[in-house]
């Protein structure tokens, strides 16, 4: 059994989707959902699905001993970032090297890096006059949005699309593909058979 932690900061639609996807899986257990925000609706979603939660504000999240003890207590093997807005400290990246993935709401390397999250990304895609957007799942490295790309999925966008329209199209890709990509990564990396 591989134990996953999901890190979130917001409403948690991806978090809930991942939990539901693996709910009856005999090899993958969503052990913990962590948020840096006590009011993140993702925590409510996780509790409704009987997944343990923890709140780690930025000051606690940067406490190496506290975070690593929490990971150890829950026997976390793998971390999924699903709309988590804090930078991951180098010591956590080192501890979970090639065992931590992130979802980015654009086709990296475009529209990535510091400050590029959520609506900022979709507004930038619109402003650049792009004809397509998409999602990227990548390994977490100590370069913001710079880790090796695992998979990308694209969707066409039109000049008439608003940033909200672009966000909706991209989010549909996340709902369809993100849990499946996580499962393939776990298979490919030998966490599950």
ABEGO torsion letter per residue (X at the ends): XBBBBBBBABAGAAAAAAAAAAAABAABBBABBBBABAABAAAAAAAAAGBBBBBBBAAAAABAAAAAAAAAAAGBABBBBBGBABBBBAAAAAAABGABBBBBABBOABGBEBGBBEAAAAAAAAAAGBABBEBBBBBBBABBGABBBABBBBBBBBAABBAAAAAAAAAAAAAAAAAAAAAAAAAAAGABX
